[in-house]
Amino acid sequence: MITEQDRARAAELKTGAAAVRGALKKTARERRTCSWAQLRSQLGSALPRLQSGDQAEILYQVDRDTPSHEPLLSTVLAVSDPGVLPAFRQAAARLGLELPDDADDLQDVLAADVGALYDLWRRR
């Protein structure tokens, strides 16, 4: 049974994901990467206090409407913040994407995807 508290938390995470998506769009347009700490500093109270699993949920929501032929926007975060990789992997799996198990192979994929994101968001 979904409680009112669950609904409120889901709404809070949805709002946080929208703020993160906006910040990551700006980051991609500026051809930069960022860390979760930088996002938290930049977004302040727009990013809710996170509990276990919330980071993966936010990343999932950030990219759930990303067209299948485009790299995930959250890649600009994952490529430069190793602490985000477990949540990034969880979000990607929920989106039906497979990522390399090997850390070096994953970094190669992320680097290539970031380059594609820079090109994509430069025109938007």
Biopython code that builds the backbone (N, CA, C, O; Angstrom):
import numpy as np
from Bio.PDB.StructureBuilder import StructureBuilder

atoms = [
    (1, "MET", "N", (0.839, -1.179, 0.000)),
    (1, "MET", "CA", (0.000, 0.000, 0.000)),
    (1, "MET", "C", (0.889, 1.249, 0.000)),
    (1, "MET", "O", (1.813, 1.367, 0.805)),
    (2, "ILE", "N", (0.602, 2.149, -0.889)),
    (2, "ILE", "CA", (1.374, 3.383, -0.992)),
    (2, "ILE", "C", (0.810, 4.402, -0.011)),
    (2, "ILE", "O", (-0.382, 4.709, -0.017)),
    (3, "THR", "N", (1.693, 4.913, 0.825)),
    (3, "THR", "CA", (1.268, 5.882, 1.829)),
    (3, "THR", "C", (1.428, 7.303, 1.311)),
    (3, "THR", "O", (2.054, 7.542, 0.278)),
    (4, "GLU", "N", (0.861, 8.218, 2.035)),
    (4, "GLU", "CA", (1.007, 9.636, 1.694)),
    (4, "GLU", "C", (2.481, 10.045, 1.772)),
    (4, "GLU", "O", (2.947, 10.869, 0.985)),
    (5, "GLN", "N", (3.197, 9.470, 2.712)),
    (5, "GLN", "CA", (4.629, 9.742, 2.851)),
    (5, "GLN", "C", (5.387, 9.252, 1.610)),
    (5, "GLN", "O", (6.297, 9.931, 1.134)),
    (6, "ASP", "N", (5.015, 8.076, 1.086)),
    (6, "ASP", "CA", (5.630, 7.540, -0.133)),
    (6, "ASP", "C", (5.363, 8.463, -1.319)),
    (6, "ASP", "O", (6.259, 8.727, -2.121)),
    (7, "ARG", "N", (4.138, 8.947, -1.427)),
    (7, "ARG", "CA", (3.784, 9.869, -2.514)),
    (7, "ARG", "C", (4.584, 11.163, -2.423)),
    (7, "ARG", "O", (5.079, 11.678, -3.425)),
    (8, "ALA", "N", (4.699, 11.673, -1.210)),
    (8, "ALA", "CA", (5.445, 12.916, -1.014)),
    (8, "ALA", "C", (6.917, 12.722, -1.373)),
    (8, "ALA", "O", (7.533, 13.596, -1.983)),
    (9, "ARG", "N", (7.473, 11.584, -0.995)),
    (9, "ARG", "CA", (8.881, 11.300, -1.306)),
    (9, "ARG", "C", (9.080, 11.159, -2.816)),
    (9, "ARG", "O", (10.061, 11.663, -3.363)),
    (10, "ALA", "N", (8.162, 10.482, -3.482)),
    (10, "ALA", "CA", (8.243, 10.319, -4.933)),
    (10, "ALA", "C", (8.177, 11.677, -5.629)),
    (10, "ALA", "O", (8.907, 11.915, -6.591)),
    (11, "ALA", "N", (7.322, 12.554, -5.157)),
    (11, "ALA", "CA", (7.215, 13.901, -5.740)),
    (11, "ALA", "C", (8.496, 14.692, -5.504)),
    (11, "ALA", "O", (8.948, 15.430, -6.380)),
    (12, "GLU", "N", (9.074, 14.536, -4.328)),
    (12, "GLU", "CA", (10.320, 15.228, -3.998)),
    (12, "GLU", "C", (11.461, 14.757, -4.906)),
    (12, "GLU", "O", (12.261, 15.564, -5.378)),
    (13, "LEU", "N", (11.527, 13.446, -5.145)),
    (13, "LEU", "CA", (12.564, 12.903, -6.023)),
    (13, "LEU", "C", (12.340, 13.324, -7.468)),
    (13, "LEU", "O", (13.300, 13.589, -8.192)),
    (14, "LYS", "N", (11.092, 13.389, -7.891)),
    (14, "LYS", "CA", (10.790, 13.830, -9.251)),
    (14, "LYS", "C", (11.230, 15.281, -9.453)),
    (14, "LYS", "O", (11.808, 15.617, -10.486)),
    (15, "THR", "N", (10.961, 16.125, -8.483)),
    (15, "THR", "CA", (11.387, 17.521, -8.550)),
    (15, "THR", "C", (12.909, 17.612, -8.552)),
    (15, "THR", "O", (13.488, 18.398, -9.301)),
    (16, "GLY", "N", (13.555, 16.808, -7.712)),
    (16, "GLY", "CA", (15.017, 16.776, -7.681)),
    (16, "GLY", "C", (15.594, 16.319, -9.003)),
    (16, "GLY", "O", (16.591, 16.869, -9.471)),
    (17, "ALA", "N", (14.974, 15.308, -9.616)),
    (17, "ALA", "CA", (15.449, 14.799, -10.909)),
    (17, "ALA", "C", (15.331, 15.864, -11.992)),
    (17, "ALA", "O", (16.206, 15.972, -12.852)),
    (18, "ALA", "N", (14.265, 16.647, -11.958)),
    (18, "ALA", "CA", (14.106, 17.726, -12.944)),
    (18, "ALA", "C", (15.214, 18.762, -12.785)),
    (18, "ALA", "O", (15.743, 19.266, -13.776)),
    (19, "ALA", "N", (15.564, 19.078, -11.547)),
    (19, "ALA", "CA", (16.649, 20.033, -11.293)),
    (19, "ALA", "C", (17.985, 19.462, -11.765)),
    (19, "ALA", "O", (18.777, 20.169, -12.386)),
    (20, "VAL", "N", (18.234, 18.195, -11.475)),
    (20, "VAL", "CA", (19.471, 17.545, -11.909)),
    (20, "VAL", "C", (19.533, 17.509, -13.432)),
    (20, "VAL", "O", (20.579, 17.797, -14.013)),
    (21, "ARG", "N", (18.439, 17.162, -14.079)),
    (21, "ARG", "CA", (18.418, 17.120, -15.550)),
    (21, "ARG", "C", (18.771, 18.489, -16.131)),
    (21, "ARG", "O", (19.569, 18.583, -17.063)),
    (22, "GLY", "N", (18.184, 19.533, -15.588)),
    (22, "GLY", "CA", (18.498, 20.881, -16.066)),
    (22, "GLY", "C", (19.967, 21.219, -15.898)),
    (22, "GLY", "O", (20.590, 21.783, -16.797)),
    (23, "ALA", "N", (20.519, 20.872, -14.742)),
    (23, "ALA", "CA", (21.935, 21.143, -14.493)),
    (23, "ALA", "C", (22.831, 20.329, -15.428)),
    (23, "ALA", "O", (23.850, 20.830, -15.902)),
    (24, "LEU", "N", (22.456, 19.077, -15.693)),
    (24, "LEU", "CA", (23.266, 18.239, -16.583)),
    (24, "LEU", "C", (23.167, 18.707, -18.032)),
    (24, "LEU", "O", (24.140, 18.595, -18.778)),
    (25, "LYS", "N", (22.020, 19.226, -18.445)),
    (25, "LYS", "CA", (21.901, 19.804, -19.787)),
    (25, "LYS", "C", (22.875, 20.970, -19.939)),
    (25, "LYS", "O", (23.592, 21.071, -20.935)),
    (26, "LYS", "N", (22.889, 21.840, -18.944)),
    (26, "LYS", "CA", (23.786, 22.996, -18.968)),
    (26, "LYS", "C", (25.247, 22.532, -19.008)),
    (26, "LYS", "O", (26.067, 23.081, -19.744)),
    (27, "THR", "N", (25.548, 21.525, -18.214)),
    (27, "THR", "CA", (26.903, 20.971, -18.173)),
    (27, "THR", "C", (27.298, 20.442, -19.553)),
    (27, "THR", "O", (28.402, 20.709, -20.028)),
    (28, "ALA", "N", (26.404, 19.697, -20.191)),
    (28, "ALA", "CA", (26.696, 19.135, -21.519)),
    (28, "ALA", "C", (26.858, 20.246, -22.560)),
    (28, "ALA", "O", (27.747, 20.179, -23.407)),
    (29, "ARG", "N", (25.997, 21.268, -22.495)),
    (29, "ARG", "CA", (26.119, 22.390, -23.445)),
    (29, "ARG", "C", (27.456, 23.106, -23.300)),
    (29, "ARG", "O", (28.033, 23.579, -24.280)),
    (30, "GLU", "N", (27.937, 23.178, -22.069)),
    (30, "GLU", "CA", (29.221, 23.840, -21.791)),
    (30, "GLU", "C", (30.411, 22.909, -22.004)),
    (30, "GLU", "O", (31.557, 23.288, -21.763)),
    (31, "ARG", "N", (30.131, 21.692, -22.456)),
    (31, "ARG", "CA", (31.176, 20.703, -22.746)),
    (31, "ARG", "C", (32.029, 20.412, -21.512)),
    (31, "ARG", "O", (33.257, 20.361, -21.579)),
    (32, "ARG", "N", (31.345, 20.224, -20.388)),
    (32, "ARG", "CA", (32.010, 19.920, -19.120)),
    (32, "ARG", "C", (31.463, 18.614, -18.561)),
    (32, "ARG", "O", (30.503, 18.049, -19.085)),
    (33, "THR", "N", (32.079, 18.155, -17.507)),
    (33, "THR", "CA", (31.551, 17.076, -16.686)),
    (33, "THR", "C", (31.367, 17.646, -15.280)),
    (33, "THR", "O", (31.791, 18.769, -15.004)),
    (34, "CYS", "N", (30.745, 16.885, -14.407)),
    (34, "CYS", "CA", (30.589, 17.361, -13.032)),
    (34, "CYS", "C", (30.503, 16.172, -12.093)),
    (34, "CYS", "O", (30.364, 15.028, -12.525)),
    (35, "SER", "N", (30.585, 16.458, -10.818)),
    (35, "SER", "CA", (30.471, 15.429, -9.790)),
    (35, "SER", "C", (29.150, 15.619, -9.036)),
    (35, "SER", "O", (28.494, 16.655, -9.152)),
    (36, "TRP", "N", (28.787, 14.617, -8.278)),
    (36, "TRP", "CA", (27.570, 14.723, -7.467)),
    (36, "TRP", "C", (27.726, 15.855, -6.449)),
    (36, "TRP", "O", (26.773, 16.588, -6.186)),
    (37, "ALA", "N", (28.912, 15.998, -5.880)),
    (37, "ALA", "CA", (29.151, 17.078, -4.912)),
    (37, "ALA", "C", (28.950, 18.449, -5.564)),
    (37, "ALA", "O", (28.384, 19.353, -4.950)),
    (38, "GLN", "N", (29.411, 18.600, -6.800)),
    (38, "GLN", "CA", (29.206, 19.866, -7.509)),
    (38, "GLN", "C", (27.717, 20.107, -7.762)),
    (38, "GLN", "O", (27.238, 21.234, -7.629)),
    (39, "LEU", "N", (26.992, 19.061, -8.123)),
    (39, "LEU", "CA", (25.547, 19.192, -8.317)),
    (39, "LEU", "C", (24.864, 19.616, -7.028)),
    (39, "LEU", "O", (24.031, 20.523, -7.031)),
    (40, "ARG", "N", (25.210, 18.969, -5.935)),
    (40, "ARG", "CA", (24.610, 19.298, -4.639)),
    (40, "ARG", "C", (24.882, 20.751, -4.294)),
    (40, "ARG", "O", (23.987, 21.454, -3.825)),
    (41, "SER", "N", (26.098, 21.206, -4.520)),
    (41, "SER", "CA", (26.446, 22.597, -4.241)),
    (41, "SER", "C", (25.673, 23.551, -5.146)),
    (41, "SER", "O", (25.165, 24.575, -4.689)),
    (42, "GLN", "N", (25.590, 23.216, -6.411)),
    (42, "GLN", "CA", (24.913, 24.058, -7.397)),
    (42, "GLN", "C", (23.408, 24.122, -7.152)),
    (42, "GLN", "O", (22.805, 25.190, -7.258)),
    (43, "LEU", "N", (22.807, 22.992, -6.829)),
    (43, "LEU", "CA", (21.353, 22.919, -6.730)),
    (43, "LEU", "C", (20.810, 23.234, -5.340)),
    (43, "LEU", "O", (19.646, 23.608, -5.197)),
    (44, "GLY", "N", (21.638, 23.087, -4.328)),
    (44, "GLY", "CA", (21.189, 23.393, -2.969)),
    (44, "GLY", "C", (19.944, 22.624, -2.584)),
    (44, "GLY", "O", (19.896, 21.401, -2.714)),
    (45, "SER", "N", (18.935, 23.337, -2.112)),
    (45, "SER", "CA", (17.721, 22.690, -1.609)),
    (45, "SER", "C", (16.860, 22.074, -2.718)),
    (45, "SER", "O", (15.922, 21.336, -2.420)),
    (46, "ALA", "N", (17.158, 22.360, -3.985)),
    (46, "ALA", "CA", (16.408, 21.738, -5.083)),
    (46, "ALA", "C", (16.714, 20.236, -5.177)),
    (46, "ALA", "O", (15.933, 19.473, -5.746)),
    (47, "LEU", "N", (17.844, 19.825, -4.621)),
    (47, "LEU", "CA", (18.201, 18.406, -4.589)),
    (47, "LEU", "C", (17.897, 17.894, -3.181)),
    (47, "LEU", "O", (18.564, 18.292, -2.226)),
    (48, "PRO", "N", (16.904, 17.020, -3.039)),
    (48, "PRO", "CA", (16.510, 16.579, -1.697)),
    (48, "PRO", "C", (17.595, 15.765, -1.014)),
    (48, "PRO", "O", (18.501, 15.237, -1.657)),
    (49, "ARG", "N", (17.482, 15.677, 0.301)),
    (49, "ARG", "CA", (18.380, 14.822, 1.069)),
    (49, "ARG", "C", (18.117, 13.392, 0.620)),
    (49, "ARG", "O", (16.973, 12.940, 0.603)),
    (50, "LEU", "N", (19.172, 12.689, 0.260)),
    (50, "LEU", "CA", (19.019, 11.365, -0.350)),
    (50, "LEU", "C", (19.144, 10.241, 0.661)),
    (50, "LEU", "O", (19.964, 10.283, 1.579)),
    (51, "GLN", "N", (18.313, 9.243, 0.465)),
    (51, "GLN", "CA", (18.376, 8.017, 1.233)),
    (51, "GLN", "C", (18.953, 6.935, 0.327)),
    (51, "GLN", "O", (19.206, 7.175, -0.854)),
    (52, "SER", "N", (19.158, 5.760, 0.876)),
    (52, "SER", "CA", (19.702, 4.651, 0.095)),
    (52, "SER", "C", (18.831, 4.397, -1.129)),
    (52, "SER", "O", (17.612, 4.271, -1.017)),
    (53, "GLY", "N", (19.464, 4.324, -2.294)),
    (53, "GLY", "CA", (18.741, 4.050, -3.530)),
    (53, "GLY", "C", (18.194, 5.274, -4.231)),
    (53, "GLY", "O", (17.804, 5.189, -5.396)),
    (54, "ASP", "N", (18.154, 6.413, -3.552)),
    (54, "ASP", "CA", (17.584, 7.620, -4.158)),
    (54, "ASP", "C", (18.415, 8.144, -5.326)),
    (54, "ASP", "O", (17.859, 8.651, -6.300)),
    (55, "GLN", "N", (19.723, 8.029, -5.239)),
    (55, "GLN", "CA", (20.580, 8.524, -6.315)),
    (55, "GLN", "C", (20.274, 7.777, -7.614)),
    (55, "GLN", "O", (20.173, 8.392, -8.675)),
    (56, "ALA", "N", (20.128, 6.469, -7.534)),
    (56, "ALA", "CA", (19.796, 5.669, -8.722)),
    (56, "ALA", "C", (18.418, 6.051, -9.256)),
    (56, "ALA", "O", (18.220, 6.116, -10.469)),
    (57, "GLU", "N", (17.476, 6.302, -8.367)),
    (57, "GLU", "CA", (16.127, 6.703, -8.792)),
    (57, "GLU", "C", (16.171, 8.052, -9.506)),
    (57, "GLU", "O", (15.512, 8.234, -10.530)),
    (58, "ILE", "N", (16.937, 8.987, -8.976)),
    (58, "ILE", "CA", (17.049, 10.299, -9.627)),
    (58, "ILE", "C", (17.685, 10.151, -11.004)),
    (58, "ILE", "O", (17.200, 10.744, -11.968)),
    (59, "LEU", "N", (18.762, 9.372, -11.116)),
    (59, "LEU", "CA", (19.402, 9.185, -12.416)),
    (59, "LEU", "C", (18.462, 8.480, -13.396)),
    (59, "LEU", "O", (18.450, 8.794, -14.586)),
    (60, "TYR", "N", (17.686, 7.541, -12.898)),
    (60, "TYR", "CA", (16.700, 6.883, -13.754)),
    (60, "TYR", "C", (15.698, 7.915, -14.286)),
    (60, "TYR", "O", (15.401, 7.948, -15.481)),
    (61, "GLN", "N", (15.192, 8.740, -13.397)),
    (61, "GLN", "CA", (14.214, 9.746, -13.820)),
    (61, "GLN", "C", (14.827, 10.780, -14.761)),
    (61, "GLN", "O", (14.159, 11.249, -15.682)),
    (62, "VAL", "N", (16.079, 11.135, -14.539)),
    (62, "VAL", "CA", (16.762, 12.082, -15.424)),
    (62, "VAL", "C", (16.751, 11.554, -16.861)),
    (62, "VAL", "O", (16.534, 12.316, -17.803)),
    (63, "ASP", "N", (16.984, 10.263, -17.024)),
    (63, "ASP", "CA", (17.177, 9.694, -18.365)),
    (63, "ASP", "C", (16.040, 8.833, -18.884)),
    (63, "ASP", "O", (16.157, 8.269, -19.972)),
    (64, "ARG", "N", (14.961, 8.714, -18.158)),
    (64, "ARG", "CA", (13.913, 7.791, -18.608)),
    (64, "ARG", "C", (13.247, 8.224, -19.905)),
    (64, "ARG", "O", (12.677, 7.387, -20.605)),
    (65, "ASP", "N", (13.301, 9.501, -20.244)),
    (65, "ASP", "CA", (12.724, 9.968, -21.507)),
    (65, "ASP", "C", (13.783, 10.222, -22.584)),
    (65, "ASP", "O", (13.474, 10.747, -23.654)),
    (66, "THR", "N", (15.027, 9.847, -22.295)),
    (66, "THR", "CA", (16.084, 9.992, -23.290)),
    (66, "THR", "C", (15.815, 9.029, -24.441)),
    (66, "THR", "O", (15.623, 7.836, -24.207)),
    (67, "PRO", "N", (15.797, 9.522, -25.679)),
    (67, "PRO", "CA", (15.587, 8.623, -26.817)),
    (67, "PRO", "C", (16.645, 7.510, -26.837)),
    (67, "PRO", "O", (17.792, 7.720, -26.443)),
    (68, "SER", "N", (16.244, 6.352, -27.294)),
    (68, "SER", "CA", (17.136, 5.183, -27.247)),
    (68, "SER", "C", (18.384, 5.341, -28.104)),
    (68, "SER", "O", (19.374, 4.649, -27.867)),
    (69, "HIS", "N", (18.368, 6.228, -29.090)),
    (69, "HIS", "CA", (19.533, 6.417, -29.948)),
    (69, "HIS", "C", (20.505, 7.463, -29.399)),
    (69, "HIS", "O", (21.530, 7.737, -30.023)),
    (70, "GLU", "N", (20.193, 8.052, -28.233)),
    (70, "GLU", "CA", (21.066, 9.058, -27.626)),
    (70, "GLU", "C", (21.730, 8.501, -26.369)),
    (70, "GLU", "O", (21.155, 7.661, -25.677)),
    (71, "PRO", "N", (22.946, 8.973, -26.075)),
    (71, "PRO", "CA", (23.581, 8.580, -24.809)),
    (71, "PRO", "C", (22.807, 9.164, -23.629)),
    (71, "PRO", "O", (22.131, 10.184, -23.765)),
    (72, "LEU", "N", (22.908, 8.523, -22.489)),
    (72, "LEU", "CA", (22.260, 9.026, -21.284)),
    (72, "LEU", "C", (22.891, 10.355, -20.864)),
    (72, "LEU", "O", (24.115, 10.490, -20.841)),
    (73, "LEU", "N", (22.059, 11.318, -20.539)),
    (73, "LEU", "CA", (22.546, 12.622, -20.102)),
    (73, "LEU", "C", (23.370, 12.501, -18.818)),
    (73, "LEU", "O", (24.323, 13.254, -18.615)),
    (74, "SER", "N", (23.008, 11.571, -17.971)),
    (74, "SER", "CA", (23.735, 11.393, -16.706)),
    (74, "SER", "C", (25.162, 10.891, -16.908)),
    (74, "SER", "O", (25.923, 10.792, -15.945)),
    (75, "THR", "N", (25.529, 10.577, -18.137)),
    (75, "THR", "CA", (26.908, 10.165, -18.423)),
    (75, "THR", "C", (27.897, 11.270, -18.076)),
    (75, "THR", "O", (29.019, 10.971, -17.669)),
    (76, "VAL", "N", (27.511, 12.554, -18.226)),
    (76, "VAL", "CA", (28.431, 13.648, -17.884)),
    (76, "VAL", "C", (28.741, 13.659, -16.400)),
    (76, "VAL", "O", (29.730, 14.258, -15.976)),
    (77, "LEU", "N", (27.921, 13.014, -15.620)),
    (77, "LEU", "CA", (28.157, 12.860, -14.191)),
    (77, "LEU", "C", (28.969, 11.599, -13.917)),
    (77, "LEU", "O", (29.951, 11.633, -13.175)),
    (78, "ALA", "N", (28.556, 10.494, -14.517)),
    (78, "ALA", "CA", (29.192, 9.194, -14.249)),
    (78, "ALA", "C", (30.640, 9.131, -14.713)),
    (78, "ALA", "O", (31.460, 8.457, -14.090)),
    (79, "VAL", "N", (30.963, 9.825, -15.799)),
    (79, "VAL", "CA", (32.320, 9.734, -16.349)),
    (79, "VAL", "C", (33.368, 10.354, -15.418)),
    (79, "VAL", "O", (34.533, 9.958, -15.454)),
    (80, "SER", "N", (32.969, 11.313, -14.592)),
    (80, "SER", "CA", (33.962, 11.998, -13.764)),
    (80, "SER", "C", (33.791, 11.758, -12.264)),
    (80, "SER", "O", (34.584, 12.266, -11.471)),
    (81, "ASP", "N", (32.784, 11.003, -11.864)),
    (81, "ASP", "CA", (32.541, 10.758, -10.440)),
    (81, "ASP", "C", (32.357, 9.266, -10.199)),
    (81, "ASP", "O", (31.245, 8.752, -10.319)),
    (82, "PRO", "N", (33.439, 8.565, -9.858)),
    (82, "PRO", "CA", (33.356, 7.116, -9.662)),
    (82, "PRO", "C", (32.333, 6.705, -8.604)),
    (82, "PRO", "O", (31.794, 5.599, -8.660)),
    (83, "GLY", "N", (32.066, 7.576, -7.656)),
    (83, "GLY", "CA", (31.083, 7.265, -6.628)),
    (83, "GLY", "C", (29.669, 7.137, -7.161)),
    (83, "GLY", "O", (28.808, 6.539, -6.515)),
    (84, "VAL", "N", (29.427, 7.695, -8.335)),
    (84, "VAL", "CA", (28.098, 7.659, -8.949)),
    (84, "VAL", "C", (27.904, 6.388, -9.783)),
    (84, "VAL", "O", (26.773, 6.031, -10.113)),
    (85, "LEU", "N", (28.986, 5.713, -10.118)),
    (85, "LEU", "CA", (28.882, 4.565, -11.030)),
    (85, "LEU", "C", (27.897, 3.481, -10.590)),
    (85, "LEU", "O", (27.158, 2.978, -11.436)),
    (86, "PRO", "N", (27.848, 3.097, -9.318)),
    (86, "PRO", "CA", (26.852, 2.073, -8.955)),
    (86, "PRO", "C", (25.412, 2.532, -9.237)),
    (86, "PRO", "O", (24.606, 1.757, -9.751)),
    (87, "ALA", "N", (25.092, 3.773, -8.906)),
    (87, "ALA", "CA", (23.744, 4.301, -9.172)),
    (87, "ALA", "C", (23.509, 4.428, -10.673)),
    (87, "ALA", "O", (22.412, 4.152, -11.157)),
    (88, "PHE", "N", (24.535, 4.845, -11.409)),
    (88, "PHE", "CA", (24.433, 4.962, -12.866)),
    (88, "PHE", "C", (24.154, 3.589, -13.480)),
    (88, "PHE", "O", (23.307, 3.459, -14.364)),
    (89, "ARG", "N", (24.864, 2.575, -13.010)),
    (89, "ARG", "CA", (24.654, 1.205, -13.511)),
    (89, "ARG", "C", (23.220, 0.746, -13.228)),
    (89, "ARG", "O", (22.575, 0.148, -14.088)),
    (90, "GLN", "N", (22.726, 1.030, -12.015)),
    (90, "GLN", "CA", (21.360, 0.633, -11.667)),
    (90, "GLN", "C", (20.341, 1.335, -12.559)),
    (90, "GLN", "O", (19.406, 0.707, -13.057)),
    (91, "ALA", "N", (20.524, 2.635, -12.758)),
    (91, "ALA", "CA", (19.594, 3.396, -13.601)),
    (91, "ALA", "C", (19.640, 2.883, -15.033)),
    (91, "ALA", "O", (18.597, 2.697, -15.661)),
    (92, "ALA", "N", (20.840, 2.654, -15.551)),
    (92, "ALA", "CA", (20.976, 2.150, -16.927)),
    (92, "ALA", "C", (20.302, 0.786, -17.069)),
    (92, "ALA", "O", (19.640, 0.526, -18.074)),
    (93, "ALA", "N", (20.464, -0.075, -16.087)),
    (93, "ALA", "CA", (19.830, -1.401, -16.133)),
    (93, "ALA", "C", (18.304, -1.273, -16.143)),
    (93, "ALA", "O", (17.627, -1.989, -16.881)),
    (94, "ARG", "N", (17.770, -0.377, -15.340)),
    (94, "ARG", "CA", (16.310, -0.157, -15.336)),
    (94, "ARG", "C", (15.825, 0.355, -16.682)),
    (94, "ARG", "O", (14.686, 0.105, -17.079)),
    (95, "LEU", "N", (16.696, 1.072, -17.380)),
    (95, "LEU", "CA", (16.357, 1.598, -18.703)),
    (95, "LEU", "C", (16.596, 0.569, -19.808)),
    (95, "LEU", "O", (16.360, 0.845, -20.984)),
    (96, "GLY", "N", (17.068, -0.620, -19.421)),
    (96, "GLY", "CA", (17.271, -1.691, -20.388)),
    (96, "GLY", "C", (18.597, -1.622, -21.121)),
    (96, "GLY", "O", (18.761, -2.238, -22.174)),
    (97, "LEU", "N", (19.542, -0.878, -20.572)),
    (97, "LEU", "CA", (20.850, -0.742, -21.212)),
    (97, "LEU", "C", (21.872, -1.642, -20.533)),
    (97, "LEU", "O", (21.862, -1.816, -19.315)),
    (98, "GLU", "N", (22.747, -2.204, -21.342)),
    (98, "GLU", "CA", (23.834, -3.020, -20.809)),
    (98, "GLU", "C", (25.114, -2.205, -20.837)),
    (98, "GLU", "O", (25.412, -1.529, -21.821)),
    (99, "LEU", "N", (25.859, -2.276, -19.758)),
    (99, "LEU", "CA", (27.146, -1.592, -19.662)),
    (99, "LEU", "C", (28.243, -2.630, -19.484)),
    (99, "LEU", "O", (28.000, -3.694, -18.914)),
    (100, "PRO", "N", (29.447, -2.335, -19.963)),
    (100, "PRO", "CA", (30.554, -3.287, -19.775)),
    (100, "PRO", "C", (30.839, -3.524, -18.294)),
    (100, "PRO", "O", (30.750, -2.600, -17.486)),
    (101, "ASP", "N", (31.175, -4.740, -17.947)),
    (101, "ASP", "CA", (31.557, -5.063, -16.568)),
    (101, "ASP", "C", (32.952, -4.549, -16.249)),
    (101, "ASP", "O", (33.215, -4.105, -15.131)),
    (102, "ASP", "N", (33.845, -4.608, -17.231)),
    (102, "ASP", "CA", (35.222, -4.184, -17.042)),
    (102, "ASP", "C", (35.278, -2.663, -16.868)),
    (102, "ASP", "O", (34.695, -1.918, -17.656)),
    (103, "ALA", "N", (35.990, -2.211, -15.823)),
    (103, "ALA", "CA", (36.060, -0.781, -15.506)),
    (103, "ALA", "C", (36.689, 0.034, -16.637)),
    (103, "ALA", "O", (36.221, 1.131, -16.945)),
    (104, "ASP", "N", (37.744, -0.494, -17.257)),
    (104, "ASP", "CA", (38.387, 0.243, -18.354)),
    (104, "ASP", "C", (37.481, 0.331, -19.576)),
    (104, "ASP", "O", (37.406, 1.370, -20.232)),
    (105, "ASP", "N", (36.800, -0.761, -19.872)),
    (105, "ASP", "CA", (35.861, -0.755, -20.996)),
    (105, "ASP", "C", (34.716, 0.217, -20.737)),
    (105, "ASP", "O", (34.269, 0.922, -21.642)),
    (106, "LEU", "N", (34.247, 0.247, -19.494)),
    (106, "LEU", "CA", (33.172, 1.177, -19.143)),
    (106, "LEU", "C", (33.631, 2.617, -19.324)),
    (106, "LEU", "O", (32.891, 3.438, -19.866)),
    (107, "GLN", "N", (34.832, 2.931, -18.882)),
    (107, "GLN", "CA", (35.332, 4.295, -19.042)),
    (107, "GLN", "C", (35.453, 4.674, -20.516)),
    (107, "GLN", "O", (35.185, 5.817, -20.884)),
    (108, "ASP", "N", (35.850, 3.731, -21.354)),
    (108, "ASP", "CA", (35.922, 3.994, -22.800)),
    (108, "ASP", "C", (34.535, 4.323, -23.361)),
    (108, "ASP", "O", (34.381, 5.251, -24.154)),
    (109, "VAL", "N", (33.536, 3.556, -22.941)),
    (109, "VAL", "CA", (32.165, 3.793, -23.401)),
    (109, "VAL", "C", (31.672, 5.148, -22.906)),
    (109, "VAL", "O", (31.095, 5.922, -23.670)),
    (110, "LEU", "N", (31.901, 5.430, -21.635)),
    (110, "LEU", "CA", (31.454, 6.707, -21.071)),
    (110, "LEU", "C", (32.119, 7.890, -21.766)),
    (110, "LEU", "O", (31.464, 8.890, -22.060)),
    (111, "ALA", "N", (33.425, 7.777, -22.028)),
    (111, "ALA", "CA", (34.142, 8.868, -22.704)),
    (111, "ALA", "C", (33.579, 9.101, -24.107)),
    (111, "ALA", "O", (33.396, 10.245, -24.523)),
    (112, "ALA", "N", (33.307, 8.029, -24.824)),
    (112, "ALA", "CA", (32.734, 8.170, -26.169)),
    (112, "ALA", "C", (31.332, 8.786, -26.094)),
    (112, "ALA", "O", (30.979, 9.639, -26.907)),
    (113, "ASP", "N", (30.541, 8.346, -25.114)),
    (113, "ASP", "CA", (29.193, 8.887, -24.962)),
    (113, "ASP", "C", (29.214, 10.364, -24.572)),
    (113, "ASP", "O", (28.363, 11.132, -25.019)),
    (114, "VAL", "N", (30.165, 10.763, -23.754)),
    (114, "VAL", "CA", (30.272, 12.179, -23.382)),
    (114, "VAL", "C", (30.576, 13.022, -24.615)),
    (114, "VAL", "O", (30.001, 14.097, -24.787)),
    (115, "GLY", "N", (31.468, 12.549, -25.466)),
    (115, "GLY", "CA", (31.753, 13.275, -26.704)),
    (115, "GLY", "C", (30.507, 13.435, -27.560)),
    (115, "GLY", "O", (30.261, 14.503, -28.118)),
    (116, "ALA", "N", (29.726, 12.371, -27.659)),
    (116, "ALA", "CA", (28.474, 12.426, -28.430)),
    (116, "ALA", "C", (27.480, 13.383, -27.775)),
    (116, "ALA", "O", (26.773, 14.115, -28.467)),
    (117, "LEU", "N", (27.425, 13.378, -26.444)),
    (117, "LEU", "CA", (26.529, 14.306, -25.740)),
    (117, "LEU", "C", (26.927, 15.760, -25.983)),
    (117, "LEU", "O", (26.068, 16.615, -26.200)),
    (118, "TYR", "N", (28.214, 16.033, -25.947)),
    (118, "TYR", "CA", (28.680, 17.400, -26.197)),
    (118, "TYR", "C", (28.198, 17.883, -27.563)),
    (118, "TYR", "O", (27.696, 18.998, -27.700)),
    (119, "ASP", "N", (28.359, 17.029, -28.564)),
    (119, "ASP", "CA", (27.913, 17.393, -29.917)),
    (119, "ASP", "C", (26.398, 17.578, -29.971)),
    (119, "ASP", "O", (25.899, 18.522, -30.584)),
    (120, "LEU", "N", (25.688, 16.682, -29.335)),
    (120, "LEU", "CA", (24.225, 16.727, -29.334)),
    (120, "LEU", "C", (23.691, 17.977, -28.635)),
    (120, "LEU", "O", (22.832, 18.672, -29.177)),
    (121, "TRP", "N", (24.187, 18.257, -27.457)),
    (121, "TRP", "CA", (23.654, 19.369, -26.662)),
    (121, "TRP", "C", (24.178, 20.713, -27.104)),
    (121, "TRP", "O", (23.589, 21.739, -26.765)),
    (122, "ARG", "N", (25.254, 20.744, -27.841)),
    (122, "ARG", "CA", (25.758, 22.010, -28.379)),
    (122, "ARG", "C", (24.730, 22.608, -29.337)),
    (122, "ARG", "O", (24.612, 23.828, -29.449)),
    (123, "ARG", "N", (23.990, 21.743, -30.024)),
    (123, "ARG", "CA", (23.015, 22.197, -31.015)),
    (123, "ARG", "C", (21.634, 22.427, -30.423)),
    (123, "ARG", "O", (20.737, 22.892, -31.125)),
    (124, "ARG", "N", (21.447, 22.119, -29.174)),
    (124, "ARG", "CA", (20.103, 22.279, -28.571)),
    (124, "ARG", "C", (20.022, 23.550, -27.769)),
    (124, "ARG", "O", (18.977, 23.851, -27.193)),
]
sb = StructureBuilder()
sb.init_structure("model")
sb.init_model(0)
sb.init_chain("A")
sb.init_seg("    ")
for serial, (resi, resn, name, xyz) in enumerate(atoms, 1):
    if name == "N":
        sb.init_residue(resn, " ", resi, " ")
    sb.init_atom(name, np.array(xyz, "f"), 0.0, 1.0, " ", f" {name:<3s}", serial, name[0])
structure = sb.get_structure()
